[in-house]
């Protein structure tokens, strides 16, 4: 069969119509929410990570020598460094442990399932099964805790349980802040069971 000009014209019209339909079906959906967030990648990743914080006890002399002491040791199975971002931070996706040492070398321990250190503000955000065991037996349990490393200040807005063996109390509450050696402690709201150890009367 020899194609006629009419058949050729029909084929051309069909192809042109299909092309217009495809062009009109272009995806103009604007991405929002998580779809609009650009993925970010760490600058580097380290396994079996250990970071030691030290401070000088006295001002350094012209000989560039001074005594220093360890104030904290942070360990983690893995850390991801995002210092390549405009707001720098470091994550600990598999949890972390921090050993704090006071002026007398007494150690308190903090553990959490997840952590973020914001490099520029020196703020640490701890999340998931956060536990602080102080050197004198005090214990704090909460789901999230912030540690201001610059000002040695710790705070949370989450629910917590605080145990103090010195006075035999167990306090449940929500929202609190304190310094790292528990010498100052302020709870925003307390509730639940509080057990107070009574002293025996002298006969």
KOLVEXKE-762083 format. One line per 5 residues: their letters; for each residue y, z, x of N, C-alpha, C, O. Coordinates in steps of 0.2 Angstrom, whole numbers, plus 5000, padded with zeros to 4 digits. Each point is the difference from the previous one (the first is absolute). Example, Ala and Ser with C-alpha at 12.3 -4.5 7.8 and 13.67 -1.06 7.14 Angstrom:
<atoms>
as> 4972,5039,5066,5006,5000,4996,5006,5000,5004,4999,5003,5005 ~ 5006,4993,4993,5006,5001,5004,5005,5003,4996,5006,5001,5003
</atoms>
This chain:
<atoms>
xxxxx> 4994,5000,5004,5006,5000,4996,5006,5000,5004,5001,5004,5005 ~ 5004,4991,4994,5006,5000,5004,5005,5004,4997,5002,4999,4994 ~ 5001,5006,5010,5005,5004,4997,5006,4996,4998,5003,4996,5004 ~ 5000,5006,4990,5006,4996,4998,5006,5005,5002,4999,5006,5002 ~ 5007,4991,4997,5006,5004,5002,5000,5005,4995,5003,5006,5002
xxxxx> 4995,4994,4992,5001,5005,4995,4995,5006,5002,5002,5006,4999 ~ 4992,4993,5003,4995,5005,5003,5003,5004,5006,5000,5006,5000 ~ 5003,4990,5004,5003,5003,5006,5006,5004,4998,5001,5006,5003 ~ 5003,4992,4992,5005,5004,4998,4998,5007,4997,5003,5005,5001 ~ 4992,4994,4995,4997,5006,4997,4997,5005,5005,5002,5006,5000
xxxxx> 4995,4992,5005,4997,5004,5006,5006,5003,5003,5000,5006,5002 ~ 5005,4991,5000,5006,5002,5003,5004,5006,4996,5002,5005,5003 ~ 4998,4994,4990,5003,5004,4996,4996,5007,5000,5003,5005,5000 ~ 4990,4994,5000,4996,5006,4999,5001,5004,5007,5001,5006,4999 ~ 4999,4991,5007,5001,5004,5006,5006,5003,5000,5001,5006,5003
xxxxx> 5005,4991,4995,5006,5002,5000,5001,5007,4996,5003,5005,5001 ~ 4994,4994,4993,5000,5006,4995,4996,5006,5003,5003,5006,4999 ~ 4991,4993,5004,4996,5006,5003,5004,5003,5006,5000,5006,5000 ~ 5004,4990,5004,5004,5002,5005,5006,5005,4998,5001,5005,5003 ~ 5002,4993,4991,5005,5004,4997,4997,5006,4998,5004,5005,5001
xxxxx> 4990,4995,4996,4997,5006,4997,4999,5005,5006,5001,5006,4999 ~ 4996,4992,5007,4999,5004,5005,5007,5003,5003,5000,5006,5002 ~ 5005,4990,4998,5006,5002,5003,5003,5006,4995,5003,5004,5003 ~ 4996,4995,4991,5003,5005,4995,4996,5006,5000,5003,5005,4998 ~ 4991,4995,5005,4996,5006,5000,5001,5004,5007,4996,5004,5002
xxxxx> 5010,4995,5001,5001,5003,5007,5001,5008,4999,5002,5002,4994 ~ 4995,5002,5010,5000,5007,5000,5007,5003,5001,5002,5001,5006 ~ 5002,5001,4989,5007,5003,5001,4999,5007,4999,5005,5003,4999 ~ 4989,5000,5000,4999,5008,4999,5003,5003,5006,4998,4999,5006 ~ 5007,5006,4993,5003,5004,5005,4996,5006,5001,4998,5004,4996
xxxxx> 5000,4997,5011,4996,5005,5002,5004,5007,5000,5005,5000,5002 ~ 4992,5005,4995,5003,5006,4999,4995,5006,5002,4994,4998,5001 ~ 5009,5008,5000,4995,5005,5002,4997,4999,5007,5003,4998,5004 ~ 4990,5004,4996,4996,5000,5006,5000,4993,5002,4999,4998,5006 ~ 5001,4997,4990,4999,4993,5002,5006,4997,5004,4999,4996,5004
xxxxx> 5007,5008,4995,5006,4997,5003,5001,5004,5007,5004,4998,5004 ~ 4992,5007,4997,5000,5004,5007,4997,4996,5005,4994,4997,5000 ~ 5010,5001,5006,4997,4997,5005,4995,5004,5004,5002,5006,5002 ~ 4992,4992,5000,4996,5004,5004,5003,5001,5007,5003,4996,5003 ~ 4995,5011,4999,5003,5001,5007,4994,5002,5004,4994,5002,4998
xxxxx> 5006,4997,5009,4995,5001,5004,5002,5005,5006,5006,4999,5002 ~ 4990,5005,5000,5001,5005,5006,5002,4997,5006,4997,4994,5002 ~ 5007,5009,5002,5001,4997,5007,4994,5001,5004,4999,4996,5005 ~ 4998,5010,4995,4994,5001,5003,4996,5006,4996,5003,5003,4996 ~ 4990,4997,5006,4996,5005,4997,4996,5003,5006,4998,4997,5004
xxxxx> 5002,5010,4995,4996,5004,5005,4995,5004,4997,5001,5003,4995 ~ 4993,4998,5008,4994,5004,4998,5000,5006,5004,5002,5000,5006 ~ 4995,5005,4991,4999,5007,5004,5007,5002,5003,5000,5001,5006 ~ 5005,4999,4990,5007,5001,5002,5002,5007,5001,4998,5005,4996 ~ 5005,4997,5010,5002,5006,5001,5008,5000,5003,5001,4996,5004
xxxxx> 5003,5008,4992,5007,5000,5002,5002,5007,5002,4999,5005,4995 ~ 5004,4997,5011,5002,5006,5001,5007,5001,5001,5004,4996,5003 ~ 4999,5009,4993,5007,5001,5000,5002,5006,5005,4996,5005,4999 ~ 5009,4994,5005,5001,5005,5005,5008,5002,4999,5004,4995,4998 ~ 4998,5010,5005,5007,5002,5000,5001,5003,5007,4996,5004,5002
xxxxx> 5010,4995,5001,5002,5004,5006,5002,5007,4998,5004,5001,4996 ~ 4994,5004,5008,5002,5007,4999,5007,5001,5002,5004,5004,4997 ~ 4998,4993,5009,5007,5000,5003,5003,4994,5001,4996,4995,5001 ~ 5010,5004,5000,5004,4994,5001,4997,4997,5007,4999,5004,5005 ~ 5000,4990,4995,4998,4997,5007,5005,5000,5005,5006,4999,4999
xxxxx> 4992,5002,5007,5005,5001,5006,5001,4993,5003,4997,4995,4998 ~ 5007,5005,5007,5002,4994,5003,4994,4997,5004,4999,4994,5002 ~ 4996,5010,4999,4994,4998,5003,4995,4997,4996,4994,4998,5001 ~ 5008,5002,4992,4996,4997,4995,4993,5003,4999,4995,4997,4999 ~ 5005,5010,5001,4994,5004,4999,5002,5005,4995,5005,5004,5001
xxxxx> 4990,4998,4995,5001,5005,4995,4993,5002,4997,4996,4995,4999 ~ 5004,5011,4999,4994,5002,4996,5000,4997,4993,5005,5000,4997 ~ 4989,4998,5001,4999,4998,4993,4994,5003,4996,4996,5003,5004 ~ 5004,4997,4990,4995,5003,4996,4998,4996,4994,5004,4996,4998 ~ 4989,5004,5001,4998,4996,4994,5002,5003,4993,4998,5006,5000
xxxxx> 5005,4990,4996,5002,5003,4993,4995,4998,4995,5000,5003,4995 ~ 4997,4991,5006,4996,4997,4995,4995,4995,5003,5002,4996,5005 ~ 4992,5003,4992,4995,4995,5002,4998,4997,4994,4997,5003,4996 ~ 5004,4990,5003,4998,4996,4994,4994,4996,5002,5000,4996,5005 ~ 4994,5005,4991,4994,4995,5001,4999,4997,4994,5001,5003,4994
xxxxx> 4996,4991,5006,4998,4996,4994,4995,4995,5002,5000,4997,5006 ~ 4995,5001,4990,4995,4995,5002,5004,4993,5001,4997,4996,5004 ~ 5008,5003,4992,5004,4993,5001,5007,5001,4997,5002,5004,4996 ~ 5002,4992,5008,5007,5000,4998,5003,4993,5000,4998,4996,5004 ~ 5006,5002,4992,5003,4993,4999,5008,5001,5001,5003,5004,4997
xxxxx> 4999,4993,5008,5007,5000,5002,5004,4994,4997,4999,4994,5001 ~ 5006,5008,4995,5005,4995,4997,5007,5001,5002,5005,4999,4996 ~ 4996,5002,5011,5006,5000,5003,5003,4993,5000,5006,4999,5002 ~ 4991,4996,4996,5002,4993,4999,5004,4999,4994,5003,4994,4999 ~ 4998,5011,4997,5003,4999,4993,5007,5003,5001,5002,5004,5005
xxxxx> 5003,4994,4991,5007,5003,5000,5000,5007,4999,5004,5004,5004 ~ 4992,4999,4992,4999,5008,4999,4994,5001,5003,4994,5000,4997 ~ 5006,5003,5009,4993,5001,5004,4996,5006,4998,5003,5005,4998 ~ 4991,4994,5002,4995,5005,4998,4993,4999,5003,4999,4995,5002 ~ 4997,5010,4997,4993,5000,5003,4996,5003,4995,5001,5006,4997
xxxxx> 4993,4991,5002,4995,5003,4995,4994,5002,5003,4998,4998,5005 ~ 4999,5007,4991,4993,5003,5002,4996,4999,4994,4999,5005,4997 ~ 4998,4989,5002,4996,4999,4994,4994,5004,4999,4997,5000,4995 ~ 5000,5002,5011,4994,5004,4999,5001,5007,5002,4995,5004,5001 ~ 5011,4999,4998,5001,5007,5000,5002,5002,5007,5000,4996,5005
xxxxx> 5003,5010,4996,5002,5002,5006,5000,5008,5000,4999,5003,4995 ~ 5001,4999,5012,5000,5008,5001,5006,5001,5005,5001,4997,5005 ~ 5003,5008,4993,5005,5002,5005,4999,5008,5002,5000,5004,4995 ~ 5000,4997,5011,5000,5007,5003,5007,5002,5002,5003,4996,5004 ~ 5000,5009,4993,5007,5002,5001,4999,5006,5005,4996,5005,4998
xxxxx> 5009,4996,5007,5000,5006,5004,5007,5003,5000,5005,4997,5001 ~ 4995,5010,4997,5006,5003,5000,5002,5002,5007,4997,4998,5005 ~ 5009,5006,4996,5002,5002,5006,4995,5004,5004,5001,5000,5007 ~ 4995,5004,4990,4995,5004,5003,4993,4996,5001,4995,5003,5003 ~ 5005,4991,4996,4994,4996,5001,4995,5001,4994,4994,4997,5001
xxxxx> 5008,5006,4994,4995,5001,4994,5000,4993,4996,5005,4997,4999 ~ 4989,5001,4999,4998,4994,4997,4999,5000,4993,4997,5005,4997 ~ 5007,4991,4999,4999,4999,4993,4998,4992,4999,5001,4996,5004 ~ 4994,5003,4991,4997,4994,4999,5002,4997,4993,5000,5003,4995 ~ 5002,4990,5005,5001,4996,4994,4995,4994,5000,5000,4997,5005
xxxxx> 4997,5002,4989,4996,4995,4999,5002,4996,4994,5002,5003,4995 ~ 4997,4991,5004,5001,4996,4994,4996,4993,5000,4998,4998,5006 ~ 5001,5000,4988,4996,4993,5000,5004,4994,5002,4997,4995,5002 ~ 5009,5006,4998,5005,4994,5001,5006,5002,5002,5003,5006,4998 ~ 5000,4991,5007,5007,5002,5002,5004,4994,5002,4998,4994,5002
xxxxx> 5009,5007,4998,5005,4995,5002,5005,5004,5004,5003,5005,4998 ~ 4999,4992,5008,5006,5003,5004,5005,4994,4999,4999,4995,5002 ~ 5007,5007,4996,5006,4996,5000,5004,5001,5006,5003,5005,5001 ~ 4996,4990,5004,5002,5001,5007,5008,5002,5000,5002,5004,5004 ~ 5002,4992,4992,5007,5001,5001,5003,5007,4997,5005,5002,5003
xxxxx> 4991,5001,4992,5003,5006,4997,4995,5006,5003,5002,5006,4998 ~ 4993,4992,5005,4995,5005,5003,4997,5005,4994,4999,5006,5001 ~ 5000,4991,4993,4997,5003,4995,4993,4998,4999,4998,4994,5001 ~ 4998,5011,4998,4993,4999,4999,4998,5001,4993,5001,5005,4997 ~ 4995,4990,5000,4998,5000,4993,4992,5001,5000,4997,4995,5002
xxxxx> 5001,5011,4996,4993,5001,5000,4997,5000,4992,5003,5002,4996 ~ 4991,4994,5003,4998,4999,4994,4992,5002,4999,4997,4998,5005 ~ 5001,5004,4990,4993,5001,4998,4997,5006,5004,4999,5000,5006 ~ 4999,5005,4990,4996,5006,5003,5004,5003,5006,4997,5001,5006 ~ 5009,5000,4994,5004,5002,5005,4999,5008,5001,5001,5004,4995
xxxxx> 4997,4998,5011,4999,5007,5001,5003,5003,5006,5000,4996,5005 ~ 5004,5009,4995,5003,5003,5006,4996,5007,5001,5000,5004,4995 ~ 4997,4997,5011,4997,5006,5002,5005,5003,5005,5000,4997,5006 ~ 5003,5009,4993,5005,5002,5005,4995,5005,5004,4995,5002,4999 ~ 5008,4999,5007,4997,5004,5005,4998,5007,4998,4995,5003,5002
xxxxx> 5009,5000,4993,4999,5007,4997,4996,5000,4994,4999,5005,4997 ~ 4997,4990,5001,4996,5000,4994,5003,4997,4994,4996,4999,4995 ~ 5011,5000,5005,5003,4997,4994,4997,4993,4998,4999,4996,5005 ~ 5000,5002,4989,4998,4993,4999,5004,4998,4994,5001,5003,4995 ~ 5000,4990,5005,5004,4996,4995,4996,4994,4998,4998,4996,5005
xxxxx> 5001,5003,4989,4996,4994,4998,5005,4996,4995,5002,5003,4995 ~ 4998,4991,5005,5004,4996,4996,4998,4992,5000,4996,4999,5005 ~ 5007,4997,4991,4998,4993,5000,5005,4996,5004,4998,4994,5003 ~ 5008,5008,4998,5005,4997,5004,5005,5005,5003,5002,5005,4997 ~ 5000,4993,5010,5004,5005,5003,5004,4996,5005,4998,4995,5003
xxxxx> 5009,5007,4998,5004,4996,5004,5002,5005,5006,5001,5006,4999 ~ 4999,4992,5007,5002,5004,5006,5006,4996,5003,4999,4995,5003 ~ 5006,5009,4997,5006,4998,5004,5000,5002,5007,5002,5006,5002 ~ 4995,4990,5002,4999,5002,5007,5006,5002,5004,5000,5004,5005 ~ 5006,4993,4993,5006,5001,5004,5003,5007,4998,5002,5003,5005
xxxxx> 4997,4999,4989,5003,5007,4998,4994,5005,4999,5002,5006,4998 ~ 4992,4992,5004,4994,5005,4999,5000,5003,4993,4999,5006,4999 ~ 5001,4989,4996,5000,5002,4993,4995,4997,4996,4999,4994,5001 ~ 4998,5009,4995,4994,4997,4996,5002,5001,4993,5002,5006,4998 ~ 4996,4989,4998,5002,5001,4992,4995,4995,4996,4997,4995,5003
xxxxx> 5003,5007,4991,4996,4996,4995,5002,5001,4993,5003,5005,4999 ~ 4996,4990,4997,5001,5001,4993,4994,5000,4996,5000,5001,4994 ~ 4994,4999,5009,4994,5000,4997,4997,5007,4999,5003,5005,5002 ~ 4992,4995,4994,4997,5007,4999,4996,5002,5006,4998,4996,5004 ~ 5002,5011,4997,4997,5002,5006,4997,5007,4999,5001,5003,4995
xxxxx> 4994,4999,5010,4997,5007,5000,5002,5003,5007,4998,4997,5005 ~ 5005,5009,4995,5001,5003,5006,4997,5007,5000,5000,5004,4996 ~ 4996,4997,5010,4996,5006,5001,5003,5004,5006,5001,4997,5005 ~ 5001,5009,4993,5003,5004,5006,4995,5006,5001,5001,5005,4995 ~ 4995,4995,5010,4996,5006,5001,5004,5007,5002,4997,5005,4999
xxxxx> 5009,4994,5003,5004,5006,5002,5001,5005,4994,4999,5006,5001 ~ 5002,4991,4993,5002,5004,4995,4994,4999,4994,5001,5002,4995 ~ 4994,4994,5007,4995,4999,4995,5002,4996,4994,4997,5001,4994 ~ 5007,4994,5006,5003,4996,4995,4997,4993,5000,4999,4997,5005 ~ 5000,5001,4989,4998,4993,4999,5005,4997,4995,5000,5002,4994
xxxxx> 5005,4993,5008,5005,4998,4995,4999,4993,4999,4999,4995,5004 ~ 5001,5003,4989,5000,4993,4998,5007,4998,4998,5004,5004,4997 ~ 4999,4990,5004,5006,4998,4999,5001,4993,5000,4996,4996,5001 ~ 5011,5002,4998,5002,4993,5000,5006,4999,5003,5005,5003,4998 ~ 4996,4994,5008,5006,4999,5004,5001,5006,5004,5001,5006,4998
xxxxx> 5000,4993,5009,5002,5005,5004,5003,4997,5007,4999,4994,5001 ~ 5004,5011,5003,5002,4998,5006,5000,5006,5005,5000,5005,4998 ~ 4998,4994,5008,5000,5005,5005,5000,4998,5007,5000,4994,5001 ~ 5001,5010,5004,5000,4998,5007,4993,5000,5002,4995,5003,4997 ~ 5004,4994,5009,4993,4999,5002,4996,5006,5002,4994,5000,5000
xxxxx> 5009,5006,5001,4996,5006,5002,5000,5005,4994,4998,5005,5001 ~ 5004,4992,4993,4999,5004,4994,5004,5006,5000,4999,5005,4995 ~ 5006,4996,5009,5004,5006,5000,5006,5000,4994,5002,5005,4998 ~ 4999,4989,5000,5004,4999,4994,4996,4995,4995,4998,4995,5002 ~ 5002,5008,4992,4996,4996,4995,5003,5001,4993,5002,5005,4998
xxxxx> 4999,4989,4999,5003,5000,4993,4997,4995,4996,4999,4994,5001 ~ 4998,5009,4993,4997,4996,4995,5004,4998,4994,5004,5005,4998 ~ 4996,4989,5000,5005,4998,4994,4997,5003,4994,5004,5002,4995 ~ 4989,4998,5004,4997,5002,4994,4993,5003,5001,4997,4997,5004 ~ 5002,5009,4994,4993,5003,5001,4997,5001,4993,5003,5001,4995
xxxxx> 4990,4998,5005,4996,5001,4994,4993,5001,5002,4998,5000,5006 ~ 4998,5001,4989,4993,5001,5001,4998,5007,5002,5004,5005,4999 ~ 4991,4996,5005,4997,5007,5002,5004,5002,5006,5000,4996,5005 ~ 5002,5010,4996,5003,5003,5006,4996,5007,5001,5001,5004,4995 ~ 4996,4996,5010,4996,5007,5002,5004,5004,5005,5002,4997,5005
xxxxx> 4999,5009,4993,5004,5004,5005,4995,5006,5002,4998,5004,4996 ~ 5002,4997,5010,4995,5005,5003,5004,5007,5000,5006,5000,5002 ~ 4991,5005,4994,5004,5006,5000,4998,5005,5005,4994,5000,5002 ~ 5010,5004,5001,4999,5005,5005,4997,5006,4997,5002,5002,4995 ~ 4993,5000,5009,4996,5006,4997,5005,5007,5001,5003,5000,5005
xxx> 4997,5004,4990,5004,5006,5001,4997,5005,5004,4994,5001,5001 ~ 5010,5002,5003,4998,5005,5005,4999,5007,4996,5004,5002,4996 ~ 4990,5001,5005,4998,5006,4997,5003,5006,5004,4999,5006,4998
</atoms>
